[in-house]
């Protein structure tokens, strides 16, 4: 149940004015700084212009009091131009906890996105190059956005736009023909392919003819030459095998792996449309689109040798996606350094006459910084995702093995996996995505800080009380949930109640950290309650109610963590 949503609906239908939309009302309903002013308050003077706000407040008060939802309010007060709402704690607690325990992992889900397709493109690593930490960032955020939109009922299409096309493949083919060895590569594909790619660059410095040969090879690839195509396929296959191992480890999946090569035969149409619209201009032998906005450099469509580039493929991909999926939204989760690229692509689409370009959105994220390491692929000095994950898993295992609870954990490796990976994913989604991330293992694994392990531990604590209660044979017949009215419990009920609106907010801003913050808020409040309340020693009636309450809290923690791709463990 989302009382804010219920209130919004009553207000919108009662005011009956086209300028008063649900979004407006949702944004106006606020939580007053002091509880004495109510659980929610609405500044009626901001609602409709030109009407006496006090009168508006009075008429809304009457509308709510005459609605079927009046039982949820203990009082509604008109104070000046404000309408203050006081909830009926007993009924709210009872309704919310009951709803969670009945709906379980479906609690808070909505159908508001039904029939609307949202494409979330994420991860998108490059063939024959390491899956680096920036790709993990995209993978983590994209996975969460997919889950968030799915939770709201949208029809989500998860696309991995693999970087499997471009002049670098010409270089790789040249390198392979010189120094490649199939067997060595099969054993450790990405590292070995990277090695010969790096060697190509250093050799080409001495011998510039290599670059021409590489260009020629890419041309052959674009023309479908069987020999180079077979080599290219081999690089793709061995790389994907490694990426898939990573996705399995992270439990992250895709509906489509249509990468850049998928659009190689769809580019002539783009060049054709641009040509017919008179948008292509010559520039040093290349064909480019220039923009009215003089601050935006032209977008190269065809290089001087006639081959297409990254941007052309993105333009073709967007058009294909519109035709094939008829998306409502087309989201690209890619680092902010590519912001200009996407701006160019979307602008070109608009100039081509595709108004749906406005439904395409680049969802960027900041740099990942390692206090003492740098990221780059040219010289082979990269921070690899797998190293980071393995380090985190190993460190977690160390921590739990040394802790007093190790003997209770059924499968330490499994727990270390869930906690270690969860810690990394959590860290990436703790702050607004455009902020840089400083990656420090010790902070990420701090069980007392705002970390993945901290919230997983909170969940496990709740589960452990429930297990103890079960062992004590506590009965749950005729539970009086309306007893859950003390301040701490009620604060938590209010947090549980807002799950859906938090998820909606996260979707509207494409910001998974809004869900992460929610989880931290819930866990902090729950730990405070847990530390000050001896649940198992409470009187029988309140004990049963509190156990149901704890169960509801654990359901919500698990559910919200699932939205950001993080798992839970029953014991830790
Ligand atoms: N493969 C690219 C990279 O690693 C990211 C692709 C982003 N997606 C896109 N549609 N351009 O930088």
Boltz pocket constraint, residues with backbone or C-beta under 6 A from the ligand:
constraints:
  - pocket:
      binder: B
      contacts: [[A, 121], [A, 123], [A, 124], [A, 125], [A, 126], [A, 161], [A, 162], [A, 163], [A, 310], [A, 314], [A, 332], [A, 333], [A, 334]]
      max_distance: 6.0
